[in-house]
Structures are given as C-alpha cells and as structure tokens.
Amino acid sequence: MSTIELDDQLVARIEGHLEEDESIEEFIEELVSIYEQEGRFLQEGA
C-alpha cells in the first residue's frame, strides 16, 4: 500500500464533497473511475 500526503486545504475540499459515511479513499477511487471512463470515451471518439 502506498501513502499519499495531501495538503490540508485539499483534504477540506474533498471532505466537503463526501457523501455520508464515504471515506476520502472511496471518493478518490470514484474520481479515478470517472476519469478513466471519460478518457476512454475521448480516445474512442477521436
């Protein structure tokens, strides 16, 4: 497992977007999934 250090301001921003009982790790996993899906769509459409 890797450790990533985040700026306190970024953590506060992320926490402002968390759904009830959602962890920062879960939120980041969801962001990466969305990024990967949209990236594929952009590459396929080119």
N, CA, C and O atoms as a CHARMM CRD file, in Angstrom:
* protein
*
  184
    1    1 MET  N      0.84500  -1.17200   0.00000 PROA 1      0.00000
    2    1 MET  CA     0.00000   0.00000   0.00000 PROA 1      0.00000
    3    1 MET  C      0.89200   1.23800   0.00000 PROA 1      0.00000
    4    1 MET  O      1.90000   1.28600   0.70600 PROA 1      0.00000
    5    2 SER  N      0.52300   2.21900  -0.78100 PROA 2      0.00000
    6    2 SER  CA     1.25900   3.47900  -0.85800 PROA 2      0.00000
    7    2 SER  C      0.57300   4.53300   0.00800 PROA 2      0.00000
    8    2 SER  O     -0.63100   4.47300   0.26100 PROA 2      0.00000
    9    3 THR  N      1.35900   5.47900   0.44400 PROA 3      0.00000
   10    3 THR  CA     0.82400   6.58900   1.22500 PROA 3      0.00000
   11    3 THR  C      0.97900   7.86800   0.41900 PROA 3      0.00000
   12    3 THR  O      2.03800   8.13700  -0.14900 PROA 3      0.00000
   13    4 ILE  N     -0.09300   8.65300   0.37700 PROA 4      0.00000
   14    4 ILE  CA    -0.07500   9.92500  -0.33400 PROA 4      0.00000
   15    4 ILE  C     -0.38100  11.02100   0.68000 PROA 4      0.00000
   16    4 ILE  O     -1.33400  10.91700   1.45300 PROA 4      0.00000
   17    5 GLU  N      0.42700  12.06000   0.67100 PROA 5      0.00000
   18    5 GLU  CA     0.17900  13.19700   1.54900 PROA 5      0.00000
   19    5 GLU  C     -0.58600  14.25900   0.78400 PROA 5      0.00000
   20    5 GLU  O     -0.22000  14.62000  -0.33500 PROA 5      0.00000
   21    6 LEU  N     -1.65700  14.75700   1.39900 PROA 6      0.00000
   22    6 LEU  CA    -2.48200  15.77500   0.77700 PROA 6      0.00000
   23    6 LEU  C     -2.42400  17.04900   1.59900 PROA 6      0.00000
   24    6 LEU  O     -2.36800  17.00500   2.82800 PROA 6      0.00000
   25    7 ASP  N     -2.43800  18.16700   0.92500 PROA 7      0.00000
   26    7 ASP  CA    -2.48700  19.46800   1.57000 PROA 7      0.00000
   27    7 ASP  C     -3.77900  19.57100   2.38300 PROA 7      0.00000
   28    7 ASP  O     -4.82100  19.07100   1.96000 PROA 7      0.00000
   29    8 ASP  N     -3.71000  20.21500   3.53900 PROA 8      0.00000
   30    8 ASP  CA    -4.88600  20.35100   4.39600 PROA 8      0.00000
   31    8 ASP  C     -6.05600  21.02100   3.68800 PROA 8      0.00000
   32    8 ASP  O     -7.21100  20.66500   3.92100 PROA 8      0.00000
   33    9 GLN  N     -5.76500  21.97900   2.83200 PROA 9      0.00000
   34    9 GLN  CA    -6.83400  22.65400   2.09700 PROA 9      0.00000
   35    9 GLN  C     -7.51300  21.70800   1.11900 PROA 9      0.00000
   36    9 GLN  O     -8.73200  21.75500   0.95000 PROA 9      0.00000
   37   10 LEU  N     -6.73100  20.85000   0.47500 PROA 10     0.00000
   38   10 LEU  CA    -7.30300  19.87100  -0.45000 PROA 10     0.00000
   39   10 LEU  C     -8.16200  18.86100   0.30900 PROA 10     0.00000
   40   10 LEU  O     -9.24200  18.49100  -0.15100 PROA 10     0.00000
   41   11 VAL  N     -7.68700  18.42000   1.46000 PROA 11     0.00000
   42   11 VAL  CA    -8.46500  17.49200   2.28000 PROA 11     0.00000
   43   11 VAL  C     -9.79500  18.13000   2.66700 PROA 11     0.00000
   44   11 VAL  O    -10.83300  17.47100   2.61100 PROA 11     0.00000
   45   12 ALA  N     -9.77900  19.38900   3.05400 PROA 12     0.00000
   46   12 ALA  CA   -11.01100  20.08600   3.41600 PROA 12     0.00000
   47   12 ALA  C    -11.96200  20.16200   2.22400 PROA 12     0.00000
   48   12 ALA  O    -13.17000  19.98100   2.37800 PROA 12     0.00000
   49   13 ARG  N    -11.42100  20.42700   1.04500 PROA 13     0.00000
   50   13 ARG  CA   -12.25900  20.47600  -0.16400 PROA 13     0.00000
   51   13 ARG  C    -12.88100  19.11400  -0.44100 PROA 13     0.00000
   52   13 ARG  O    -14.07000  19.02200  -0.74500 PROA 13     0.00000
   53   14 ILE  N    -12.08100  18.06200  -0.33800 PROA 14     0.00000
   54   14 ILE  CA   -12.58500  16.71000  -0.57100 PROA 14     0.00000
   55   14 ILE  C    -13.66400  16.37500   0.45100 PROA 14     0.00000
   56   14 ILE  O    -14.72000  15.85200   0.09600 PROA 14     0.00000
   57   15 GLU  N    -13.40200  16.67400   1.70300 PROA 15     0.00000
   58   15 GLU  CA   -14.37200  16.37200   2.75500 PROA 15     0.00000
   59   15 GLU  C    -15.70300  17.08300   2.51700 PROA 15     0.00000
   60   15 GLU  O    -16.75500  16.58500   2.92000 PROA 15     0.00000
   61   16 GLY  N    -15.66000  18.22600   1.87300 PROA 16     0.00000
   62   16 GLY  CA   -16.87200  18.95500   1.54700 PROA 16     0.00000
   63   16 GLY  C    -17.71600  18.26200   0.49100 PROA 16     0.00000
   64   16 GLY  O    -18.89200  18.58800   0.32800 PROA 16     0.00000
   65   17 HSD  N    -17.13200  17.31300  -0.22700 PROA 17     0.00000
   66   17 HSD  CA   -17.84500  16.60000  -1.28900 PROA 17     0.00000
   67   17 HSD  C    -18.22200  15.17300  -0.90500 PROA 17     0.00000
   68   17 HSD  O    -18.92700  14.49600  -1.65300 PROA 17     0.00000
   69   18 LEU  N    -17.76200  14.71400   0.24900 PROA 18     0.00000
   70   18 LEU  CA   -18.03400  13.33900   0.65000 PROA 18     0.00000
   71   18 LEU  C    -19.50900  13.13500   0.95600 PROA 18     0.00000
   72   18 LEU  O    -20.16700  13.99600   1.53900 PROA 18     0.00000
   73   19 GLU  N    -20.00700  11.98500   0.55300 PROA 19     0.00000
   74   19 GLU  CA   -21.35900  11.59600   0.93000 PROA 19     0.00000
   75   19 GLU  C    -21.28400  10.97200   2.31700 PROA 19     0.00000
   76   19 GLU  O    -20.20200  10.63900   2.79900 PROA 19     0.00000
   77   20 GLU  N    -22.42500  10.81900   2.94700 PROA 20     0.00000
   78   20 GLU  CA   -22.46800  10.27200   4.30300 PROA 20     0.00000
   79   20 GLU  C    -21.74900   8.92700   4.37000 PROA 20     0.00000
   80   20 GLU  O    -21.99800   8.04400   3.55000 PROA 20     0.00000
   81   21 ASP  N    -20.86800   8.77700   5.33700 PROA 21     0.00000
   82   21 ASP  CA   -20.10300   7.54800   5.57500 PROA 21     0.00000
   83   21 ASP  C    -19.12600   7.19700   4.45400 PROA 21     0.00000
   84   21 ASP  O    -18.65400   6.06100   4.40000 PROA 21     0.00000
   85   22 GLU  N    -18.80700   8.13200   3.56100 PROA 22     0.00000
   86   22 GLU  CA   -17.84500   7.87900   2.48900 PROA 22     0.00000
   87   22 GLU  C    -16.46200   8.33100   2.96000 PROA 22     0.00000
   88   22 GLU  O    -16.31800   9.40300   3.54600 PROA 22     0.00000
   89   23 SER  N    -15.45500   7.50700   2.69900 PROA 23     0.00000
   90   23 SER  CA   -14.08500   7.86800   3.07300 PROA 23     0.00000
   91   23 SER  C    -13.42300   8.64100   1.93200 PROA 23     0.00000
   92   23 SER  O    -13.88900   8.61800   0.79200 PROA 23     0.00000
   93   24 ILE  N    -12.33600   9.32200   2.26300 PROA 24     0.00000
   94   24 ILE  CA   -11.57300  10.03300   1.23600 PROA 24     0.00000
   95   24 ILE  C    -11.06000   9.03700   0.19800 PROA 24     0.00000
   96   24 ILE  O    -11.06200   9.33100  -0.99700 PROA 24     0.00000
   97   25 GLU  N    -10.62400   7.86400   0.64700 PROA 25     0.00000
   98   25 GLU  CA   -10.13800   6.83700  -0.27600 PROA 25     0.00000
   99   25 GLU  C    -11.22700   6.42000  -1.26400 PROA 25     0.00000
  100   25 GLU  O    -10.96000   6.28600  -2.45900 PROA 25     0.00000
  101   26 GLU  N    -12.44300   6.21700  -0.77800 PROA 26     0.00000
  102   26 GLU  CA   -13.55300   5.84000  -1.66300 PROA 26     0.00000
  103   26 GLU  C    -13.85000   6.94600  -2.66600 PROA 26     0.00000
  104   26 GLU  O    -14.12200   6.68200  -3.83600 PROA 26     0.00000
  105   27 PHE  N    -13.79500   8.18800  -2.19500 PROA 27     0.00000
  106   27 PHE  CA   -14.04900   9.33300  -3.06400 PROA 27     0.00000
  107   27 PHE  C    -13.01100   9.39200  -4.18500 PROA 27     0.00000
  108   27 PHE  O    -13.35800   9.59900  -5.34800 PROA 27     0.00000
  109   28 ILE  N    -11.74700   9.21200  -3.83400 PROA 28     0.00000
  110   28 ILE  CA   -10.67400   9.25600  -4.83700 PROA 28     0.00000
  111   28 ILE  C    -10.80700   8.09100  -5.81800 PROA 28     0.00000
  112   28 ILE  O    -10.58300   8.26600  -7.01600 PROA 28     0.00000
  113   29 GLU  N    -11.16700   6.91000  -5.32600 PROA 29     0.00000
  114   29 GLU  CA   -11.38900   5.77100  -6.21900 PROA 29     0.00000
  115   29 GLU  C    -12.47700   6.09200  -7.23500 PROA 29     0.00000
  116   29 GLU  O    -12.34900   5.75500  -8.41200 PROA 29     0.00000
  117   30 GLU  N    -13.55300   6.74600  -6.78400 PROA 30     0.00000
  118   30 GLU  CA   -14.64000   7.11900  -7.68800 PROA 30     0.00000
  119   30 GLU  C    -14.16500   8.14400  -8.71800 PROA 30     0.00000
  120   30 GLU  O    -14.51500   8.05000  -9.89400 PROA 30     0.00000
  121   31 LEU  N    -13.37400   9.11700  -8.28400 PROA 31     0.00000
  122   31 LEU  CA   -12.83400  10.11400  -9.21300 PROA 31     0.00000
  123   31 LEU  C    -11.97300   9.45700 -10.28700 PROA 31     0.00000
  124   31 LEU  O    -12.07900   9.79700 -11.46500 PROA 31     0.00000
  125   32 VAL  N    -11.13300   8.52900  -9.88700 PROA 32     0.00000
  126   32 VAL  CA   -10.25800   7.84400 -10.85100 PROA 32     0.00000
  127   32 VAL  C    -11.10100   7.04100 -11.83600 PROA 32     0.00000
  128   32 VAL  O    -10.80700   7.03000 -13.03200 PROA 32     0.00000
  129   33 SER  N    -12.13300   6.37600 -11.35600 PROA 33     0.00000
  130   33 SER  CA   -13.01300   5.60600 -12.24500 PROA 33     0.00000
  131   33 SER  C    -13.67600   6.51300 -13.26600 PROA 33     0.00000
  132   33 SER  O    -13.73700   6.18000 -14.44900 PROA 33     0.00000
  133   34 ILE  N    -14.17200   7.66000 -12.81500 PROA 34     0.00000
  134   34 ILE  CA   -14.81100   8.61600 -13.73000 PROA 34     0.00000
  135   34 ILE  C    -13.79300   9.10800 -14.75500 PROA 34     0.00000
  136   34 ILE  O    -14.09800   9.18300 -15.94500 PROA 34     0.00000
  137   35 TYR  N    -12.59800   9.44100 -14.30700 PROA 35     0.00000
  138   35 TYR  CA   -11.54800   9.92300 -15.20400 PROA 35     0.00000
  139   35 TYR  C    -11.21600   8.86500 -16.25600 PROA 35     0.00000
  140   35 TYR  O    -11.08000   9.17500 -17.43900 PROA 35     0.00000
  141   36 GLU  N    -11.09000   7.61500 -15.81400 PROA 36     0.00000
  142   36 GLU  CA   -10.76400   6.53700 -16.75700 PROA 36     0.00000
  143   36 GLU  C    -11.87600   6.35600 -17.78100 PROA 36     0.00000
  144   36 GLU  O    -11.59400   6.18400 -18.96700 PROA 36     0.00000
  145   37 GLN  N    -13.12100   6.38900 -17.35100 PROA 37     0.00000
  146   37 GLN  CA   -14.24600   6.22000 -18.26600 PROA 37     0.00000
  147   37 GLN  C    -14.30400   7.35600 -19.27600 PROA 37     0.00000
  148   37 GLN  O    -14.46700   7.11000 -20.47100 PROA 37     0.00000
  149   38 GLU  N    -14.17300   8.57900 -18.82100 PROA 38     0.00000
  150   38 GLU  CA   -14.23200   9.71700 -19.72500 PROA 38     0.00000
  151   38 GLU  C    -13.03900   9.74400 -20.66000 PROA 38     0.00000
  152   38 GLU  O    -13.16900  10.13900 -21.81900 PROA 38     0.00000
  153   39 GLY  N    -11.88200   9.33100 -20.17500 PROA 39     0.00000
  154   39 GLY  CA   -10.68800   9.27100 -21.00700 PROA 39     0.00000
  155   39 GLY  C    -10.86100   8.29800 -22.14800 PROA 39     0.00000
  156   39 GLY  O    -10.45000   8.57500 -23.27500 PROA 39     0.00000
  157   40 ARG  N    -11.46600   7.16500 -21.86600 PROA 40     0.00000
  158   40 ARG  CA   -11.72200   6.16100 -22.90900 PROA 40     0.00000
  159   40 ARG  C    -12.66700   6.71400 -23.95800 PROA 40     0.00000
  160   40 ARG  O    -12.46400   6.51900 -25.15600 PROA 40     0.00000
  161   41 PHE  N    -13.71700   7.41500 -23.49300 PROA 41     0.00000
  162   41 PHE  CA   -14.67600   7.97900 -24.44500 PROA 41     0.00000
  163   41 PHE  C    -14.00500   8.99900 -25.34800 PROA 41     0.00000
  164   41 PHE  O    -14.28200   9.03700 -26.54700 PROA 41     0.00000
  165   42 LEU  N    -13.13200   9.82000 -24.79600 PROA 42     0.00000
  166   42 LEU  CA   -12.46000  10.84000 -25.59800 PROA 42     0.00000
  167   42 LEU  C    -11.53400  10.19000 -26.61700 PROA 42     0.00000
  168   42 LEU  O    -11.46200  10.64700 -27.75800 PROA 42     0.00000
  169   43 GLN  N    -10.82500   9.13400 -26.23000 PROA 43     0.00000
  170   43 GLN  CA    -9.91000   8.47200 -27.15000 PROA 43     0.00000
  171   43 GLN  C    -10.65600   7.74300 -28.25300 PROA 43     0.00000
  172   43 GLN  O    -10.21700   7.73600 -29.40300 PROA 43     0.00000
  173   44 GLU  N    -11.79900   7.11900 -27.90700 PROA 44     0.00000
  174   44 GLU  CA   -12.56800   6.38200 -28.91100 PROA 44     0.00000
  175   44 GLU  C    -13.19900   7.32400 -29.92000 PROA 44     0.00000
  176   44 GLU  O    -13.35700   6.96400 -31.08700 PROA 44     0.00000
  177   45 GLY  N    -13.56900   8.54500 -29.48400 PROA 45     0.00000
  178   45 GLY  CA   -14.21900   9.47900 -30.37100 PROA 45     0.00000
  179   45 GLY  C    -13.27100  10.21100 -31.29800 PROA 45     0.00000
  180   45 GLY  O    -13.71400  10.88000 -32.23100 PROA 45     0.00000
  181   46 ALA  N    -11.98800  10.09800 -31.06100 PROA 46     0.00000
  182   46 ALA  CA   -11.00900  10.84300 -31.85500 PROA 46     0.00000
  183   46 ALA  C    -10.75300  10.19900 -33.18900 PROA 46     0.00000
  184   46 ALA  O     -9.95300  10.70500 -33.97500 PROA 46     0.00000
